[in-house]
């Protein structure tokens, strides 16, 4: 009996891990008892239940385009918008800071990045790139496990009427490696709610422990599953609802620490719930999809959808139905939220989705041109009531979809012609040239997916030069990697524990209202008031709170108030300095200010001692215009352009212009009479001192030629600025078509930066990949610095890239330290204690090699170490360090020079540590030179 129970449990574990795909026959009802429930009613019932019965606040779905979260291409879970609460970084003055119990239906997209269902869509009956996530949340411990489980059980069994005997639950069974016991509290709650032990399963961390990322809040979860079999034969479980209990924080070293405040985060897919309630074995058979599938049938003339999968789906017709229905929903929702098909990041993924939909609709369903755009109104009809942005933007969505479809069809036709032309030049046994395939692909000119190119060639019976294609991909990657330098240090941060401690102590958020205390001087420059404040807390570079810092120490200052603008939302932080009250001659430079959870941390290198409680005075450096001010200037000009005002010109006596308020003139000699140009106001009226008209519009002395109406400008973009003198900035702008091109360049670069941020957030497997990412940041920085683009956007992207470069450099350093530690231990095991280690070791960079040498000498202080690392093409890296006891007769710089000179290279460094490079095919000879030199000096 025990063996059979264990075997059944094993089968259930495997079933849940596979996440059943509800394979056909898809139309067989699960139950004939309850009538189908419409999607809108199911969604409304969920929201009404939490609002009316349990006092939750309903919040709208956020956009599927993440705001301020570079780790995501798309919002892929209901919890994304609440990350600041989980991380403790929410601004206490924001609306979100007041959230306690909330519920919503969140639009989610899982395509691209680590959580992508794109390639699975169509192959089975349940995967989607767009879906709706129903969720409820409890923040800061307002309720926890017992209430969350009780509410979920009540909704499913009493409101939706799902039979209790069809529901199973799983809970966290513990993780001995992490020192975590089983979540017996959740188990006992379910038992008390009436779930029998026979329908309860315990799993390990892979299934029932949820983590936000490599670091951050995490905790055990309990899942509610529905049994598709209904007691007939072996259970067929499909997950309905996941309840996550955030109670731990994953630290950078991998350890788990208790969270200062606990949270509940739950999520249930509407499509899957709907299939259960409507008695369907496929989400595609619910009323969310049936109108689309009917519209596809009517528009294409293909056989009706029958829900077949795999080998049963002859001609892949039903697969195409599912792909097109899913993808048009995703396209519509994304475009409505401001994500349009493009060339990088999320827009590139959306472009791939659009082209995948075109391929399946034209090649398998034989859809006519313009077909996809005709499906948009059906999406709006099914989803527009819940998400009104679809209704507002329906025309734009249909237009963009149709444009993308036409462009791809044109690319397909051109690609076929290129393939035909190329094939005519090939011999019968020749492979298709990689260079041509590359030019056709998404990486080349036409944007055709490589798998489609291969399919088109397969239809012709021709093989592609895959090796050549791989070589081209590597060459492009190397070309990108050769650009740019890696970067700057990570800025000081307050982690979730530091924030929790400040909140526990009752420390109020930093008062940064003095940042608005600035005024305009008569000369036109800005004057920033000073701000007196008190040091509330000091932090070292590793985030440790201390009572004082010493000379030369880099630290973070938390003050009771500040007049510094803290870095956020793209605008770079203010820079400046502070002084201690009563000691005005010692300046503490402030490199930057960052806000975290309402607390503003000032990064300072202390020239002398600074203590908690010190009274200080803050001074902001004056600068050119902020990005917001640049946008405001552009907006003012664009408003005048849109009003299409008349431009008046008239020559008048120079004396009449001498005392006109607001008249624009330059410090130069004007002719008499002088030409006056006035926008929207006749010159005579503008020059009347009593009218004050020159203060309301643009009136200037200018002998140049001017447009007769402002509307002729068309558009204007500020693309550059130059500070001529203190308080005077010259702006450079372009108009008309050039302005539009500048905007397009800016948008393209913004998307590239977004894509780079997403790649960085996905993490790097090794140092080489991390360095490649860092160099990509440098390449983008160069592009942003030199491009003709909106200046406000340039400044915002520069600030973003600066932060990304810091993160990339931190990742490199972390990976290098890990590699170095591993190689250090290997070398220590190979070499017995002694005064000298001379050996070879593979290192991906000189930086890693130096770290290995340093760690070796740290663990063996009396040993002098020289390591060589062979590289491709015969190059050899060299790094060494000399023990203090061996100096001054023996120095690292001379040692490295002797060895690198032997290899025909060069060396540099100090008496203690040195490095260099050379080239040799005879490493043993180089090692012998190193040993001989060292033994001679020792």
C-alpha positions in Angstrom: 0.0 0.0 0.0 2.8 2.5 1.0 4.6 1.6 -2.2 1.6 2.4 -4.4 1.0 5.7 -2.6 4.6 6.7 -3.1 4.4 5.7 -6.8 1.2 7.8 -7.2 2.8 10.7 -5.5 5.8 10.4 -7.9 3.5 10.4 -10.9 1.7 13.5 -9.6 5.0 15.3 -9.1 6.0 14.5 -12.6 2.6 15.6 -13.9 2.8 18.9 -12.2 6.4 19.6 -13.3 5.3 19.0 -16.9 2.4 21.5 -16.5 -0.2 19.5 -18.4 -1.0 20.8 -21.9 -4.6 19.6 -22.0 -4.1 17.7 -25.2 -7.2 16.8 -27.2 -9.9 16.0 -27.8 -10.2 19.7 -26.8 -13.9 20.0 -27.2 -15.0 17.3 -24.7 -16.6 19.0 -21.7 -15.2 18.3 -18.2 -18.6 18.4 -16.7 -22.2 18.8 -17.9 -23.5 20.2 -14.6 -22.6 23.9 -14.6 -23.3 26.1 -17.6 -20.4 28.0 -19.1 -19.5 31.3 -17.5 -18.6 34.3 -19.6 -15.0 35.7 -19.3 -16.1 39.1 -18.3 -18.3 37.7 -15.5 -15.5 35.5 -14.2 -13.1 38.5 -14.1 -15.7 40.7 -12.4 -16.5 38.1 -9.9 -12.9 37.8 -8.8 -12.5 41.6 -8.4 -15.9 42.0 -6.7 -15.1 39.2 -4.2 -11.9 40.8 -3.0 -13.3 44.3 -3.0 -16.7 43.7 -1.4 -16.1 40.7 0.9 -12.6 41.4 2.0 -11.9 45.1 1.7 -9.3 45.1 -1.1 -8.6 48.1 -3.2 -8.9 47.5 -6.9 -6.0 48.9 -8.9 -5.9 49.0 -12.7 -3.6 46.8 -14.7 -0.2 48.5 -15.4 1.0 48.8 -18.9 2.7 45.7 -20.3 5.7 47.9 -20.9 7.7 47.9 -17.6 8.2 51.3 -16.1 11.6 51.8 -14.5 12.4 48.1 -14.5 15.2 47.3 -17.0 15.2 43.6 -15.9 12.0 43.0 -18.0 11.1 43.3 -21.6 7.4 43.0 -20.7 5.4 42.9 -17.6 5.0 39.1 -17.1 3.3 38.8 -13.7 0.8 40.7 -11.6 3.4 41.5 -9.0 5.7 43.5 -11.3 4.1 46.8 -10.6 4.4 46.2 -6.8 8.2 45.5 -6.8 9.0 48.8 -5.1 6.9 47.6 -2.1 8.6 44.2 -2.0 12.0 45.7 -2.3 11.3 48.4 0.3 12.1 51.1 -2.2 8.6 52.6 -2.6 8.5 56.4 -2.0 6.5 56.8 1.2 4.9 59.9 -0.3 3.5 58.0 -3.2 0.0 56.5 -3.6 1.5 53.0 -3.7 3.0 53.5 -0.3 -0.5 53.4 1.2 -1.5 50.1 -0.4 -2.4 47.4 2.1 -4.9 45.0 0.4 -5.1 45.2 -3.3 -6.5 43.1 -6.2 -6.5 43.4 -10.0 -6.5 41.7 -13.3 -3.0 42.3 -14.9 -2.2 42.2 -18.6 0.9 40.0 -18.9 3.2 39.1 -21.9 5.6 36.2 -21.8 7.7 36.5 -24.9 11.5 37.1 -25.2 13.8 37.0 -22.2 14.0 34.2 -19.6 10.2 33.7 -19.3 9.1 33.2 -22.9 6.3 31.0 -24.2 6.6 32.3 -27.8 7.9 29.1 -29.5 5.4 26.9 -27.6 2.3 28.8 -28.7 0.3 26.8 -31.2 1.9 23.5 -30.4 -0.4 22.7 -27.5 -3.8 23.8 -26.2 -2.7 26.1 -23.3 0.4 28.3 -24.0 -0.1 32.0 -24.7 2.2 35.0 -25.1 -0.5 37.3 -23.7 -2.6 36.3 -20.7 -4.5 37.9 -17.8 -3.3 37.3 -14.3 -5.9 37.6 -11.5 -4.2 38.5 -8.2 -4.6 39.7 -4.7 -1.9 41.1 -2.5 -1.4 41.8 1.2 1.5 44.2 2.0 3.5 44.6 5.2 1.8 41.7 7.0 -1.8 43.1 6.9 -2.7 39.4 6.5 -0.7 36.3 5.7 -1.1 32.6 5.1 -4.3 31.7 6.9 -6.3 34.6 5.4 -4.9 34.1 1.9 -5.6 30.4 1.8 -9.1 30.9 3.3 -10.0 33.6 0.7 -8.8 31.5 -2.2 -10.7 28.4 -1.1 -13.9 30.5 -0.5 -13.7 32.0 -4.0 -13.1 28.8 -5.8 -15.6 26.6 -4.0 -18.4 29.0 -3.0 -18.3 31.8 -5.7 -17.2 29.8 -8.7 -18.7 26.6 -7.5 -15.8 24.3 -8.2 -16.3 20.9 -6.4 -14.0 20.6 -3.5 -13.1 17.0 -4.5 -11.6 18.3 -7.8 -9.1 20.5 -6.0 -5.6 19.5 -4.8 -3.0 21.6 -3.0 0.8 21.5 -2.8 3.0 23.2 -0.2 6.7 23.7 0.4 8.3 20.6 1.7 11.5 22.2 2.9 15.1 22.6 1.6 17.7 21.1 3.9 20.5 22.6 1.8 19.2 26.1 2.6 18.3 25.2 6.1 14.6 25.6 5.5 12.1 23.3 7.1 8.7 22.3 5.5 5.9 24.9 5.5 3.8 22.9 8.0 1.8 26.1 8.8 0.3 26.1 5.2 -0.3 22.4 5.4 -2.2 22.7 8.6 -4.3 25.6 7.3 -5.4 23.5 4.3 -6.2 20.6 6.6 -8.3 22.9 8.8 -10.1 24.1 5.6 -11.2 20.6 4.9 -8.6 19.5 2.3 -7.8 15.8 3.0 -4.2 14.8 3.4 -4.7 12.4 0.4 -5.1 15.5 -1.9 -2.1 17.3 -0.5 1.4 17.2 -1.9 4.7 18.6 -0.6 7.5 19.7 -3.0 10.9 21.2 -2.8 12.2 24.6 -3.8 11.9 24.0 -7.5 8.1 23.8 -7.4 7.1 25.5 -4.2 9.6 28.2 -3.3 9.3 31.4 -5.3 12.1 33.9 -5.9 12.0 37.3 -7.6 15.5 36.9 -9.0 19.1 36.0 -8.0 18.7 38.3 -5.0 15.7 39.9 -3.3 12.4 38.9 -1.6 11.4 35.3 -1.8 9.4 32.7 0.1 7.5 29.5 0.1 4.4 29.1 -2.0 1.3 26.9 -1.9 -0.5 26.0 -5.1 -4.1 25.0 -5.8 -4.5 22.5 -8.6 -7.5 21.2 -10.5 -8.0 17.5 -11.3 -9.0 17.2 -15.0 -9.7 13.5 -14.5 -12.5 14.1 -12.0 -11.7 11.0 -10.1 -11.7 8.7 -13.2 -8.3 7.0 -13.3 -5.1 8.7 -12.3 -5.4 12.4 -11.3 -4.5 14.9 -14.1 -3.5 18.0 -12.2 -3.3 21.5 -13.7 -2.2 24.5 -11.6 -4.9 27.1 -11.0 -3.6 29.5 -8.3 -0.2 30.2 -6.8 -0.1 31.8 -3.4 3.4 33.2 -2.5 4.3 34.1 1.0 7.3 36.5 0.9 9.1 36.1 4.2 12.8 35.8 3.3 15.4 37.9 1.4 18.0 36.2 -0.8 21.3 38.0 -0.1 24.1 38.6 -2.6 26.1 35.7 -1.0 23.2 33.3 -1.5 22.1 33.2 2.1 18.5 33.8 3.3 17.6 36.4 5.8 14.1 37.3 7.3 12.3 40.1 5.6 11.7 43.2 7.7 8.0 43.0 6.5 6.1 40.0 5.1 3.8 40.1 2.0 1.3 37.9 0.2 1.4 37.7 -3.6 -1.0 35.5 -5.5 -1.6 34.9 -9.1 -4.2 32.9 -11.1 -4.4 32.8 -14.9 -7.8 33.9 -16.1 -7.7 31.8 -19.3 -7.0 28.6 -17.4 -9.6 29.3 -14.8 -12.1 30.0 -17.5 -11.4 26.7 -19.2 -12.2 24.9 -15.9 -15.4 26.9 -15.3 -16.6 26.5 -18.9 -15.8 22.8 -18.9 -13.2 23.0 -21.6 -10.0 21.1 -22.0 -8.3 24.0 -23.8 -8.1 27.7 -23.1 -8.6 28.2 -26.8 -12.1 26.8 -26.5 -13.3 29.5 -24.1 -15.2 32.6 -25.1 -12.0 34.6 -24.9 -10.8 32.9 -28.1 -13.9 31.5 -29.9 -14.8 34.8 -31.5 -11.3 35.2 -32.8 -11.2 31.6 -34.1 -14.5 32.1 -35.9 -13.3 35.4 -37.4 -10.1 33.6 -38.7 -12.3 30.9 -40.3 -14.5 33.5 -42.0 -11.6 35.6 -43.1 -9.4 32.8 -44.5 -11.8 30.2 -45.7 -9.7 27.5 -44.0 -11.4 24.5 -42.5 -13.0 25.3 -39.2 -10.9 25.0 -36.1 -11.1 21.6 -34.5 -8.5 21.7 -31.7 -6.1 19.1 -33.0 -2.4 19.0 -31.9 0.7 17.1 -32.9 0.5 14.5 -35.7 -3.3 14.7 -35.7 -3.1 18.2 -36.9 -2.5 17.5 -40.6 -1.2 20.5 -42.4 -0.7 22.3 -39.0 -4.0 24.2 -39.7 -5.2 24.2 -36.1 -1.7 25.2 -34.9 -1.9 28.2 -37.2 -5.3 29.1 -35.8 -3.9 29.1 -32.3 -0.8 31.1 -33.3 -2.8 33.8 -35.1 -5.4 34.1 -32.3 -2.8 34.4 -29.6 -0.5 36.7 -31.5 -3.1 39.2 -32.5 -4.2 39.6 -28.9 -0.6 40.2 -27.9 0.0 42.7 -30.7 -3.2 44.6 -29.9 -2.5 44.9 -26.2 1.2 45.8 -26.6 0.5 48.5 -29.2 -2.3 49.9 -27.1 0.3 50.3 -24.3 2.8 52.0 -26.5 5.0 49.2 -27.6 5.2 49.1 -31.4 7.1 46.6 -33.5 10.8 47.7 -33.8 14.4 46.7 -34.1 15.6 46.0 -30.5 14.4 45.1 -27.1 10.6 44.6 -26.6 9.8 46.2 -29.9 12.0 43.6 -31.7 10.2 40.8 -29.9 6.9 42.3 -30.9 8.1 42.5 -34.5 9.0 38.8 -34.4 5.5 38.0 -33.0 3.9 40.0 -35.9 6.0 38.2 -38.5 5.3 34.8 -37.0 1.6 35.6 -37.2 1.9 36.7 -40.8 3.8 33.5 -41.7 1.2 31.2 -40.1 -1.8 33.1 -41.5 -0.5 33.4 -45.1 1.4 30.1 -45.5 -0.9 27.7 -43.6 -4.3 29.5 -43.5 -3.9 31.1 -47.0 -5.1 34.5 -45.6 -5.5 37.4 -47.9 -3.3 40.5 -47.6 -4.4 42.8 -44.8 -6.1 40.0 -42.9 -4.4 40.5 -39.5 -5.5 44.1 -39.2 -9.1 42.9 -39.7 -8.9 40.9 -36.5 -8.2 43.9 -34.2 -11.8 44.8 -33.8 -12.5 41.3 -32.5 -9.8 41.7 -29.9 -11.2 45.0 -28.9 -14.7 43.5 -28.6 -13.5 40.7 -26.2 -11.0 42.7 -24.1 -11.9 46.4 -24.5 -14.4 46.4 -21.7 -11.7 45.4 -19.2 -8.9 47.4 -20.8 -10.3 50.6 -22.4 -7.0 51.6 -23.9 -7.7 49.0 -26.6 -10.9 50.9 -27.5 -9.1 54.3 -27.6 -6.3 53.0 -29.8 -8.1 50.5 -32.0 -7.5 52.4 -35.3 -3.8 52.9 -34.6 -3.4 49.2 -33.6 -5.1 48.0 -36.9 -3.0 50.5 -38.9 0.4 49.4 -37.4 -0.5 45.7 -37.7 -1.5 46.1 -41.4 1.7 48.1 -42.1 3.9 45.5 -40.5 2.1 42.7 -42.4 2.5 44.5 -45.7 6.2 45.1 -45.0 6.9 41.5 -44.1 5.1 40.2 -47.1 7.1 42.5 -49.3 10.3 41.2 -47.6 9.2 37.6 -48.2 8.7 38.2 -51.9 12.0 39.9 -52.2 13.7 37.2 -50.2 12.2 34.5 -52.5 13.6 36.4 -55.6 17.0 36.6 -54.0 17.0 32.9 -53.2 15.9 32.0 -56.8 18.6 34.2 -58.3 21.3 32.7 -56.0 20.2 29.1 -56.7 20.6 29.7 -60.4 24.3 30.4 -59.8 24.9 27.3 -57.7 26.0 23.9 -58.8 24.0 20.8 -57.9 26.1 19.9 -54.9 26.8 23.5 -53.6 25.5 24.7 -50.2 23.6 27.9 -50.0 26.0 30.8 -49.2 25.9 31.9 -45.6 26.5 35.5 -46.6 23.2 35.6 -48.6 21.2 33.9 -45.8 22.7 36.4 -43.4 21.6 39.3 -45.5 18.1 37.9 -45.6 17.9 37.3 -41.8 16.8 39.4 -38.9 20.5 40.1 -38.3 20.8 41.3 -41.9 18.7 43.5 -44.2 15.3 41.9 -44.9 14.4 40.7 -41.4 13.4 37.2 -42.3 13.8 34.7 -39.4 16.6 32.2 -40.1 14.4 29.2 -39.6 12.1 30.6 -42.3 15.1 31.0 -44.7 16.1 27.4 -43.9 12.5 26.2 -44.5 12.4 28.0 -47.9 15.7 26.4 -48.9 14.5 23.0 -47.6 11.5 23.3 -50.0 14.0 23.7 -52.8 16.1 20.7 -51.6 19.1 22.9 -50.9 21.3 22.8 -47.7 22.4 26.0 -45.9 26.1 26.6 -45.1 25.4 26.4 -41.3 29.1 26.6 -40.4 29.5 29.8 -42.4 26.4 31.3 -40.8 27.8 30.5 -37.3 31.1 32.2 -38.3 29.2 35.3 -39.4 27.3 35.5 -36.1 30.6 35.2 -34.2 32.2 37.9 -36.3 29.4 40.3 -35.7 29.6 39.6 -31.9 33.3 40.2 -32.0 32.9 43.4 -33.9 30.5 44.7 -31.3 32.8 43.5 -28.5 35.8 45.5 -29.9 34.0 48.8 -29.2 34.0 50.6 -25.9 35.6 50.3 -22.5 34.2 48.9 -19.3 33.3 51.3 -16.7 32.6 52.9 -13.5 32.0 51.8 -9.9 28.7 50.8 -8.5 26.9 53.6 -6.6 26.2 53.2 -2.9 22.8 51.7 -2.2 20.5 51.2 0.7 19.5 47.5 0.7 16.2 46.2 2.0 17.6 45.5 5.5 19.0 49.1 5.9 15.6 50.5 4.7 13.8 48.2 7.2 16.0 49.3 10.0 15.4 53.0 9.2 11.7 52.4 9.2 11.8 50.4 12.4 13.7 53.3 14.1 11.0 55.7 12.8 13.4 57.8 10.7 11.2 60.0 8.5 11.9 60.1 4.7 14.3 62.8 3.5 12.7 66.2 3.1 13.9 67.1 -0.4 11.5 70.1 -0.9 14.5 72.5 -0.7 15.5 71.2 -4.2 12.8 73.5 -5.5 14.3 76.6 -3.8 16.0 78.2 -6.8 15.3 81.4 -8.7 16.1 83.2 -11.9 18.7 85.9 -11.7 18.2 89.1 -13.7 21.1 88.0 -15.9 19.2 84.9 -16.9 21.1 82.4 -14.8 19.7 80.2 -12.0 20.5 80.7 -8.3 20.3 77.7 -6.0 19.8 78.3 -2.3 22.0 76.5 0.2 20.4 74.1 2.7 21.4 73.4 6.3 20.9 69.8 7.4 21.9 67.2 10.0 23.7 63.9 9.4 21.3 61.2 10.5 23.3 58.1 9.4 26.5 57.2 7.6 27.1 54.1 5.5 30.3 52.5 4.3 30.8 51.2 0.7 29.4 47.8 1.7 26.2 49.3 3.2 27.2 49.0 6.8 25.8 51.7 9.1 28.5 53.5 11.1 28.7 56.4 13.5 31.6 58.1 11.8 33.9 58.0 8.7 37.5 58.9 8.4 39.7 60.8 6.0 39.6 59.5 2.4 36.7 57.1 3.0 34.0 56.8 0.4 30.6 56.8 2.2 26.9 57.5 2.0 25.3 60.3 4.0 21.6 60.2 5.0 20.4 63.7 6.0 17.2 65.0 7.4 16.8 67.3 4.4 18.5 68.1 1.2 18.4 70.5 -1.8 20.0 67.9 -4.1 17.9 66.4 -6.8 18.3 62.6 -6.4 18.8 60.4 -9.5 15.5 59.0 -10.7 13.3 58.7 -13.8 16.2 59.4 -16.2 17.3 62.8 -14.8 20.9 62.7 -13.5 21.3 63.7 -9.9 22.7 67.1 -8.8 26.4 67.3 -7.9 28.0 69.7 -5.5 29.6 69.8 -2.1 28.8 70.1 1.6 30.7 71.8 4.4 30.4 71.3 8.2 28.8 74.3 9.9 31.6 76.3 11.5 34.3 74.7 9.3 33.6 76.3 5.9 37.1 75.8 4.4 36.9 71.9 4.2 34.7 70.8 1.2 33.1 67.4 1.0 32.4 66.8 -2.7 29.0 65.1 -3.4 29.4 62.9 -6.4 25.7 61.9 -6.7 22.5 61.5 -4.8 20.2 58.5 -5.1 16.7 58.0 -3.7 15.6 54.6 -2.2 12.3 54.2 -0.4 12.0 57.9 0.2 15.5 58.2 1.7 18.1 60.1 -0.2 21.7 58.9 0.0 24.5 61.3 -0.8 27.7 59.8 -2.1 30.8 61.5 -0.6 34.5 61.0 -0.3 35.3 62.5 3.1 38.5 64.7 3.2 38.4 64.4 7.0 36.2 62.9 9.8 32.4 63.2 9.6 30.1 62.0 12.3 26.4 61.3 12.9 24.8 64.4 14.3 27.1 66.8 12.5 25.4 70.0 11.2 26.3 70.5 7.5 25.5 73.0 4.7 24.7 71.8 1.2 25.7 73.6 -2.0 24.4 72.5 -5.5 26.6 73.1 -8.5 25.0 75.2 -11.2 24.7 73.6 -14.6 23.0 73.9 -18.0 19.4 73.2 -18.5 17.8 70.0 -17.0 16.1 67.5 -19.4 12.7 68.7 -18.1 13.6 72.3 -18.9 14.8 71.3 -22.4 11.5 69.5 -23.0 9.6 72.5 -21.7 11.4 74.8 -24.2 10.6 72.4 -27.0 7.0 72.2 -25.9 6.7 76.0 -25.9 8.1 76.2 -29.5 5.9 73.4 -30.7 2.8 75.1 -29.2 3.6 78.2 -31.2 4.2 76.1 -34.3 0.8 74.4 -33.8 -0.9 77.7 -33.5 0.5 78.8 -36.9 0.9 82.4 -35.8 1.8 85.2 -38.1 5.3 86.6 -37.9 5.4 90.4 -38.2 8.5 92.3 -39.3 9.0 96.1 -39.4 11.9 98.5 -39.4 11.8 101.1 -36.6 14.0 103.7 -35.0 16.5 102.0 -32.8 15.6 104.4 -29.9 12.1 103.0 -29.8 13.4 99.6 -28.8 15.6 100.8 -25.9 13.1 100.4 -23.1 10.7 97.7 -24.2 10.3 95.0 -21.5 11.1 91.5 -22.7 12.7 92.6 -26.0 15.3 90.0 -27.1 18.6 91.5 -28.3 22.2 90.4 -28.4 25.2 92.3 -27.2 26.2 93.7 -30.5 25.8 96.9 -32.7 22.4 97.2 -34.5 21.7 99.5 -37.5 19.4 102.5 -37.1 16.6 102.0 -38.1 16.6 98.4 -37.0 14.4 95.4 -38.1 12.1 94.1 -35.4 10.5 90.6 -35.6 7.5 89.7 -33.5 5.6 86.4 -33.4 1.8 86.7 -33.2 1.7 90.3 -32.2 2.1 93.3 -34.7 5.3 95.2 -34.1 3.6 98.4 -33.2 1.7 96.7 -30.4 4.8 94.8 -29.3 6.8 98.1 -29.0 4.1 99.8 -26.9 5.6 99.9 -23.4 2.1 99.8 -21.9 1.1 96.6 -23.7 3.7 94.2 -22.1 3.3 92.1 -25.3 7.0 91.5 -25.6 6.8 89.6 -22.3 4.2 87.2 -23.7 5.7 86.3 -27.1 9.0 86.3 -29.0 10.1 89.8 -30.0 13.6 90.4 -31.1 15.9 92.6 -33.1 17.2 90.6 -36.1 18.2 91.5 -39.7 17.9 87.9 -40.9 15.2 86.4 -43.1 12.3 84.8 -41.3 9.3 82.5 -42.0 6.0 84.3 -42.4 4.1 81.9 -40.2 5.2 79.7 -37.3 3.4 76.7 -38.8 5.9 76.5 -41.6 8.4 75.2 -39.1 6.5 71.9 -38.9 8.5 70.5 -36.0 11.4 71.5 -33.8 13.8 69.4 -31.8 16.7 70.7 -29.6 19.7 68.5 -30.4 22.5 70.3 -28.5 23.5 72.9 -26.0 26.6 74.8 -25.2 27.2 76.9 -22.1 28.6 80.2 -23.5 29.2 81.9 -20.2 28.0 81.4 -16.6 24.2 81.5 -16.8 24.0 81.6 -20.6 23.3 78.5 -22.7 23.1 78.3 -26.5 20.7 75.7 -27.8 21.0 74.1 -31.2 17.9 72.8 -32.9 16.7 71.3 -36.1 13.3 71.7 -37.8 10.9 70.0 -40.2 11.9 66.6 -41.5 15.3 66.7 -39.8 13.5 67.1 -36.5 11.4 64.0 -37.2 14.5 62.1 -38.1 16.1 63.2 -34.8 13.1 61.9 -32.9 13.3 58.5 -34.7 17.0 58.2 -33.9 16.3 59.0 -30.3 13.5 56.4 -30.1 15.7 53.8 -31.8 18.6 54.4 -29.4 16.2 54.4 -26.4 15.0 51.0 -27.5 18.6 49.8 -27.9 19.3 51.0 -24.3 16.2 49.2 -23.1 17.3 46.0 -24.8 20.8 46.3 -23.4 19.4 46.8 -19.9 17.3 43.7 -20.3 20.3 41.7 -21.4 22.3 42.9 -18.5 19.5 42.0 -16.1 19.4 38.5 -17.5 23.0 38.0 -16.1 26.2 36.7 -17.7 27.4 33.2 -17.7 31.1 34.1 -17.8 33.5 37.0 -17.8 33.8 37.2 -21.6 30.0 37.6 -21.9 30.0 40.2 -19.1 32.8 42.2 -20.8 30.9 42.0 -24.1 27.9 43.5 -22.4 30.0 46.2 -20.8 31.5 47.1 -24.2 28.0 47.2 -25.7 27.2 49.8 -23.1 30.2 51.8 -24.1 29.3 51.5 -27.8 25.8 52.8 -27.0 27.2 55.6 -24.9 29.3 56.7 -27.9 26.3 56.5 -30.1 24.1 58.5 -27.7 26.9 61.1 -27.3 27.3 61.8 -31.0 23.8 61.1 -32.5 21.5 63.9 -33.8 18.7 63.3 -31.4 16.6 65.2 -28.8 19.0 66.7 -26.3 16.6 66.0 -23.3 16.5 62.3 -24.4 20.3 62.2 -24.8 20.7 63.4 -21.3 18.3 60.9 -19.9 19.9 58.0 -21.9 23.3 59.1 -20.7 22.2 58.9 -17.1 20.7 55.5 -17.7 23.8 54.2 -19.5 26.0 55.5 -16.7 24.0 53.4 -14.2 24.0 50.4 -16.6 27.8 50.6 -17.0 28.2 50.6 -13.2 26.0 47.4 -13.0 28.0 45.8 -15.8 31.3 46.5 -14.2 30.0 45.1 -10.9 29.0 42.0 -12.7 32.4 41.6 -14.3 34.1 42.1 -10.9 31.9 39.6 -9.2 32.5 37.0 -11.9 36.3 37.7 -11.9 36.5 37.3 -8.2 34.6 34.0 -8.4 36.9 32.7 -11.1 40.0 33.9 -9.3 38.9 32.2 -6.0 38.5 28.9 -7.8 41.8 29.1 -9.6 43.6 30.2 -6.4 42.4 27.1 -4.5 43.5 24.8 -7.4 47.0 26.4 -7.5 47.4 26.1 -3.7 46.5 22.4 -3.9 49.2 22.0 -6.6 52.0 23.8 -4.8 53.4 23.1 -1.4 54.4 25.9 0.9 57.5 27.7 -0.2 59.0 31.1 -1.2 58.0 30.8 -4.9 55.1 29.9 -7.2 55.7 30.1 -10.9 53.0 28.4 -13.1 50.5 28.7 -15.9 46.8 29.0 -15.5 44.1 29.9 -18.0 42.4 33.3 -17.3 40.0 35.1 -19.6 41.6 38.4 -19.0 44.6 40.1 -17.4 42.2 41.5 -14.7 41.3 37.9 -13.6 45.0 36.8 -13.7 46.0 39.7 -11.4 43.2 38.8 -9.0 44.4 35.2 -8.8 47.9 36.4 -8.0 46.7 38.8 -5.3 44.5 36.1 -3.7 47.4 33.6 -3.8 49.7 36.1 -2.0 47.0 37.0 0.5 46.7 33.3 1.5 50.4 32.7 1.3 52.0 36.1 2.4 55.6 34.8 2.4 55.3 33.5 -1.2 56.2 35.4 -4.4 54.0 34.5 -7.3 54.2 34.8 -11.1 51.6 33.3 -13.4 51.4 33.1 -17.2 48.1 32.6 -19.1 48.3 31.5 -22.7 45.7 33.1 -25.0 44.6 32.5 -28.6 47.1 33.2 -31.4 50.1 32.8 -29.1 49.6 35.8 -26.9 50.6 35.3 -23.2 49.4 37.3 -20.2 51.6 37.8 -17.2 51.0 38.9 -13.6 53.1 38.7 -10.5 53.4 39.8 -6.9 56.5 39.9 -4.7 56.4 39.1 -1.0 57.2 42.0 1.3 60.0 40.0 2.9 61.8 39.7 -0.5 61.9 43.4 -1.2 63.7 45.7 -2.0 66.2 43.4 -3.8 63.4 41.6 -5.6 60.6 43.8 -7.2 57.5 42.7 -9.2 58.0 45.3 -11.9 61.6 44.1 -12.7 60.4 40.4 -12.6 57.5 41.0 -15.0 59.8 43.0 -17.3 62.4 40.2 -17.4 59.8 37.6 -18.3 57.8 39.7 -20.8 60.9 40.9 -22.5 61.9 37.3 -23.0 58.5 36.9 -24.8 59.0 40.0 -26.9 56.4 42.0 -25.0 56.2 44.7 -22.3 55.4 45.0 -18.6 54.3 47.7 -16.2 53.4 48.0 -12.5 55.0 48.7 -9.1 57.5 47.1 -6.8 54.7 44.9 -5.2 52.4 44.0 -8.2 53.1 44.0 -11.9 51.6 42.7 -15.1 52.4 42.5 -18.8 51.9 40.7 -22.1 54.0 38.9 -24.7 53.9 36.2 -27.3 55.6 32.8 -27.3 55.1 29.3 -28.4 57.5 28.0 -25.8 55.8 28.5 -22.4 58.3 26.3 -20.6 61.2 28.6 -21.6 59.3 31.6 -20.3 58.6 29.8 -17.0 62.2 28.8 -16.7 63.2 32.5 -17.2 60.8 33.5 -14.4 62.1 30.9 -12.0 65.7 31.7 -12.7 65.2 35.4 -12.2 63.4 34.9 -9.0 65.8 32.4 -7.5 68.7 34.7 -8.4 67.0 37.5 -6.5 65.9 35.4 -3.5 
